[in-house]
Amino acid sequence: MRALTWHGKRDVRVETVPDPRLEEPTDVIVRITSTGICGSDLHLYELLGPYLDPGDVLGHEPMGIVEEVGTEVTSLAPGDRVVVPFNVSCGTCFMCRQGLQSQCETTQVHTYGKGAALFGYSKMYGQIPGGQAELLRVPFGDTLPIKVPHGPPDERFVYLSDVLPTAWQAVEYAAVPPGGTVAVVGLGPIGDMAARIALHRGADRVIGVDLVPERLARASARGVTVLDAGELGKGLTGAVRELTGGRGPDAVIEAVGMEAHGGPVGRAAHEFVGLLPDALAEKLMERAGVDRMAALYSAIEMVRRGGTLSVVGVYGGMADPMPMMTLFDKQVQLRMGQANVRRWSDLILPLLTDDDPLGVEGFATHTLPLEEGPQAYKTFQAKEDGMVKVLLNP
């Protein structure tokens, strides 16, 4: 089969690799029809090379048609249409029963002290081949895939793999009070969708913050009050407070993470880690803070006293400095973590109707053949050509 594989920093290639096969009687094989490139894939493209091997298949936002099922699978059959969550979760362990599929005890990666395994996401999360490929082996066939109806286009459902549940959890964790105000820092795919969901769920006002004109324009068209962080600079917090009666928003969703536009020191740290031998780079990342945290600091500064901070942006440093005095003094409630896809998927599915209240159809700015994946990574990483969300069709 053809698959998009990692070969080094900013070096991904589409090449022919062996087809996956059933390894357990509970496995299914899915022929992929659409698969997304996620902002967190750029962490692999740019920074997390020490945890990857050349030839690793990337991608964790796939959907497609079941092609083969294991002998113990009873809820799916060849020809069924499914979305594959990015968490590899069993659905039956203690954590899964609590709705914490991102902490699945069956697939936790104990070598690195991590939670549930993820598709296509490095040794830290199980080194399981990903979904930017023509075929994908999916374990736990009776509990993991999300069965969806035939008929509507893939874009109606594909975001159930990651974007929709991640954004939904971000809003849930933000705990915006009825009629309250929420600021979303970062209007990439997750932040954009979180803003839409917050409006749909009754937030009185959603303030969106970003640097990229195309992202600001998309959010504004959906009813979000947008602020250009690049133009405002140090005046950003003051501008947010002006929009919220001088107090600050009830909640802030930080949807940027370690891809934030930081200063030269943070950027140099990223580049330095990327130059080290893998063994040394792993130790540094596991013991030191190497994230650019400007977005998180801004979120902490702008949230009102007694408000809630929901962190959905991905961070990789183990010793990043946190402004604990500010968090304590402002009595900020803080929630974060990988999305528990199967916790939210059944709640979201009824919204993916012909009315399309969240605007999932047309959410992708680019839909490209899998063979153009390497250029898509390059364009997405550079934030060029108005690329906010890209889908690949194997």
C-alpha positions in Angstrom: 0.0 0.0 0.0 1.0 3.7 -0.3 1.6 5.5 3.0 3.0 8.8 4.2 6.1 8.0 6.3 8.6 10.0 8.4 12.3 10.1 7.5 13.7 13.0 9.4 13.0 16.6 10.4 10.8 18.2 7.7 11.2 15.1 5.7 8.0 13.0 5.1 7.5 10.9 2.0 4.8 8.8 0.4 6.1 5.4 -0.4 5.1 1.8 -0.8 5.0 -0.2 2.5 3.6 -3.7 3.4 -0.2 -3.9 3.8 -1.3 -4.3 7.4 -2.8 -7.6 8.4 -5.1 -8.9 11.2 -2.9 -9.6 14.2 -5.6 -10.3 16.8 -9.1 -11.8 16.4 -10.6 -8.4 17.6 -8.8 -6.4 14.8 -10.4 -4.9 11.7 -8.7 -3.6 8.5 -10.0 -0.3 7.2 -9.5 1.0 3.7 -8.9 4.7 4.3 -11.0 7.1 2.2 -10.1 10.4 4.0 -7.5 11.3 6.5 -6.5 14.6 8.1 -3.2 16.3 8.8 -3.4 17.6 12.4 -1.5 20.4 14.0 0.1 17.9 16.4 1.5 16.1 13.3 3.7 19.1 12.9 5.3 18.3 16.2 6.6 15.1 14.6 7.6 17.0 11.5 9.5 19.6 13.4 10.5 18.5 16.9 9.8 15.0 18.1 12.2 13.1 15.8 14.1 11.5 18.7 11.0 9.3 19.2 10.5 8.3 15.6 12.2 5.8 13.3 12.5 6.3 9.5 9.6 4.7 7.8 7.1 5.2 10.6 3.6 5.7 9.1 2.0 9.0 10.3 -1.6 10.2 10.8 -4.3 9.9 13.4 -7.5 11.4 11.8 -8.7 8.7 9.4 -12.0 7.2 8.2 -12.9 4.6 5.7 -14.6 1.3 4.8 -14.1 -1.9 6.8 -12.4 -4.4 4.5 -11.7 -7.3 6.8 -12.7 -8.3 10.3 -11.2 -10.6 12.9 -13.0 -13.8 14.0 -14.2 -12.3 17.3 -15.6 -9.0 15.9 -19.4 -9.0 16.0 -20.5 -5.4 15.6 -18.8 -4.6 12.2 -18.7 -6.3 8.9 -16.9 -5.7 5.6 -18.5 -2.7 3.8 -19.3 -0.8 7.0 -18.2 2.9 7.1 -16.3 3.9 10.2 -14.3 6.8 11.7 -11.2 5.8 13.7 -10.5 7.7 16.9 -7.0 8.8 17.5 -6.8 7.2 21.0 -6.2 3.5 20.8 -8.6 2.6 23.6 -10.1 -0.8 24.5 -13.4 0.6 25.8 -13.6 -1.9 28.7 -10.9 -1.1 31.2 -11.3 1.0 34.4 -10.2 4.2 32.7 -12.4 3.7 29.6 -15.4 3.0 31.8 -14.8 6.4 33.4 -14.8 8.1 30.0 -11.0 8.6 30.2 -10.2 6.7 27.0 -7.0 8.8 26.6 -5.7 7.0 29.7 -6.8 3.5 28.6 -5.0 1.0 30.9 -4.9 -1.6 28.2 -2.7 0.5 25.9 -0.8 2.8 28.3 2.8 3.1 27.1 4.6 2.3 30.4 8.1 2.6 28.9 7.6 6.3 28.6 5.1 6.7 31.4 2.4 7.9 29.0 -1.3 7.3 28.7 -3.2 5.5 25.9 -1.4 4.7 22.7 -2.2 6.8 19.7 -2.2 6.0 16.0 0.8 7.3 14.1 2.4 9.2 17.0 5.9 8.1 17.9 7.4 5.6 20.4 6.1 7.7 23.3 2.6 6.7 22.3 3.1 3.1 21.1 4.6 3.5 17.7 1.4 2.2 16.1 1.2 2.7 12.3 -1.0 5.7 11.5 -3.9 6.5 9.1 -2.2 8.6 6.4 -2.2 5.5 4.3 -4.4 3.4 2.1 -5.0 0.7 4.8 -5.1 0.7 8.6 -5.2 -2.0 11.2 -7.6 -1.0 13.9 -7.6 -3.0 17.2 -10.7 -3.4 19.4 -13.0 -3.6 16.5 -16.2 -3.9 18.6 -15.5 -0.9 20.8 -13.1 1.6 19.1 -14.3 2.4 15.6 -17.3 4.8 15.3 -19.8 3.4 12.8 -21.4 6.1 10.6 -24.0 6.0 7.8 -23.3 5.7 4.1 -24.3 8.6 1.9 -23.1 12.0 3.2 -19.5 13.0 2.2 -16.6 12.0 4.3 -16.2 15.6 5.6 -19.5 15.2 7.5 -17.9 12.6 9.8 -14.1 12.5 9.5 -13.5 15.2 12.2 -15.0 12.7 14.8 -11.5 11.2 14.8 -10.0 14.1 16.6 -11.0 17.7 15.8 -14.6 17.5 17.0 -14.1 15.6 20.3 -11.0 17.6 21.1 -12.8 20.9 20.6 -15.9 19.6 22.4 -13.8 18.5 25.4 -12.0 21.9 25.4 -15.4 23.7 25.7 -16.6 21.2 28.3 -13.5 21.7 30.4 -13.8 25.5 30.0 -17.1 25.3 32.0 -18.4 28.5 30.4 -21.4 29.7 32.6 -24.7 30.2 30.8 -24.5 33.5 28.9 -20.8 33.7 29.7 -17.8 34.8 27.7 -14.9 32.6 26.5 -11.7 33.6 24.7 -10.1 31.1 22.4 -6.3 31.6 22.0 -5.3 30.1 18.7 -7.7 29.6 15.7 -6.2 26.7 14.0 -8.6 23.7 13.4 -9.1 22.9 17.1 -9.5 26.5 18.2 -11.8 27.3 15.3 -14.0 24.4 16.0 -14.0 25.1 19.8 -15.2 28.6 19.1 -18.1 27.2 16.9 -19.0 24.7 19.6 -18.9 27.3 22.4 -21.3 29.5 20.4 -23.5 26.5 19.6 -23.6 25.6 23.3 -24.8 29.1 24.4 -21.8 31.3 25.1 -22.9 34.9 24.9 -19.6 36.0 23.3 -16.6 34.1 21.9 -13.4 36.1 21.4 -10.9 34.5 19.0 -7.2 35.4 19.1 -4.7 34.5 16.4 -1.9 35.9 14.2 -3.0 34.5 10.8 -5.4 36.6 8.7 -7.1 33.6 7.1 -7.9 32.1 10.5 -9.2 35.3 11.8 -11.5 35.8 8.8 -12.9 32.2 9.1 -13.7 32.7 12.8 -15.2 36.1 12.2 -17.5 34.7 9.5 -19.0 32.3 12.1 -19.8 35.1 14.6 -16.6 35.1 16.6 -15.2 38.5 17.8 -11.6 38.3 16.6 -8.4 40.0 17.8 -5.1 40.0 15.9 -2.4 39.2 18.4 0.3 40.4 16.0 -1.2 43.9 15.8 -2.0 44.2 19.4 1.2 42.8 20.9 1.4 43.6 24.6 -2.0 45.3 24.4 -3.8 42.0 23.8 -4.9 41.4 27.4 -6.2 45.0 27.6 -8.2 44.6 24.4 -9.7 41.3 25.7 -10.6 43.0 29.0 -12.2 45.9 27.2 -14.6 43.4 25.5 -15.5 41.9 28.9 -16.3 44.9 31.0 -12.7 45.2 32.3 -12.9 41.9 34.1 -11.6 39.3 31.6 -13.5 36.3 30.1 -15.1 33.7 32.3 -13.0 31.1 30.5 -10.0 30.9 28.2 -9.3 28.0 25.9 -5.6 27.7 25.0 -5.5 25.9 21.6 -1.9 26.7 20.5 0.5 24.6 22.6 4.2 24.2 21.7 3.7 25.5 18.2 3.2 29.0 19.6 4.9 32.0 18.0 7.5 32.6 20.7 10.6 34.7 21.1 14.0 33.8 19.8 15.1 32.0 22.9 12.2 29.5 22.7 12.8 29.0 19.0 16.5 28.4 19.5 15.7 25.8 22.2 13.5 23.9 19.6 16.2 24.0 17.0 18.9 23.0 19.5 17.0 19.9 20.6 16.5 18.9 17.0 20.3 18.9 16.4 21.1 16.6 19.3 21.6 12.8 18.9 18.3 11.0 19.6 19.4 9.6 23.0 20.5 13.0 24.3 17.4 14.8 22.8 15.1 12.3 24.5 16.7 12.9 27.9 16.5 16.7 27.5 12.9 16.6 26.5 12.0 14.3 29.4 13.8 16.5 32.0 13.7 20.1 30.6 11.2 22.6 29.4 11.6 23.2 25.7 8.2 24.7 24.8 7.4 28.2 23.6 4.7 29.2 26.1 3.7 32.7 25.1 0.2 31.6 24.3 -0.3 29.9 27.7 1.0 32.9 29.5 -1.3 35.2 27.6 -4.3 32.9 28.5 -3.4 33.0 32.2 -3.1 36.7 32.1 -6.4 37.4 30.3 -8.7 35.0 32.1 -10.8 36.7 34.8 -10.2 36.0 38.5 -11.9 32.9 39.5 -12.2 31.8 35.9 -11.4 28.6 34.1 -8.5 27.8 31.8 -8.9 24.9 29.4 -5.6 23.9 27.8 -6.0 21.8 24.7 -2.7 22.8 23.0 -0.1 20.1 23.1 3.1 20.6 25.2 6.2 18.5 25.3 8.5 19.8 27.9 8.7 18.2 31.3 10.0 21.2 33.3 8.3 24.2 31.6 8.1 27.2 34.0 4.6 27.9 35.2 3.5 31.2 36.8 2.2 29.5 39.9 1.9 32.7 41.9 -0.4 34.2 39.3 -2.5 31.1 39.0 -2.9 30.8 42.7 -3.5 34.5 43.2 -6.2 34.7 40.5 -7.8 31.4 41.8 -7.8 30.0 38.3 -9.3 26.6 37.7 -7.1 24.6 35.2 -8.1 21.6 33.2 -6.2 19.9 30.3 -5.4 16.6 28.6 -5.7 14.5 25.5 -9.3 14.3 24.3 -11.3 11.2 25.2 -12.7 10.6 21.8 -15.2 7.9 22.6 -16.5 9.9 25.6 -17.9 12.6 23.3 -18.5 11.0 19.9 -22.0 9.8 20.6 -23.0 13.3 21.8 -21.5 14.9 18.7 -22.8 12.5 16.1 -26.4 13.9 16.1 -25.1 17.3 15.2 -23.6 16.0 12.0 -26.9 16.3 10.2 -28.0 18.0 7.0 -28.4 21.2 9.0 -24.7 21.1 9.8 -24.8 23.6 12.7 -21.0 23.3 13.3 -20.1 23.9 9.6 -18.1 20.6 9.2 -18.7 20.5 5.5 -16.3 23.0 4.0 -14.3 23.1 7.2 -11.2 21.8 5.3 -9.5 24.5 3.3 -7.6 22.0 1.2 -8.4 18.4 0.0 -5.5 16.7 -1.7 -4.4 13.3 -2.9 -2.3 11.3 -0.5 0.6 11.6 -2.9 0.7 15.4 -2.3 1.0 14.8 1.5 4.7 15.9 1.7 3.9 19.3 0.1 0.8 19.6 2.3 3.0 19.2 5.4 5.4 21.9 4.2 2.6 24.3 3.4 0.7 23.7 6.6 3.8 24.1 8.7 4.6 27.4 7.0 0.9 28.6 7.3 0.9 29.4 3.6 -1.8 29.4 0.8 -4.5 30.0 3.4 -4.1 26.4 4.7 -6.0 25.9 7.9 -7.2 22.3 7.6 -6.2 19.7 5.0 -7.7 16.4 4.2 -5.8 13.7 2.2 -7.6 11.2 0.0 -5.6 7.9 -0.4 
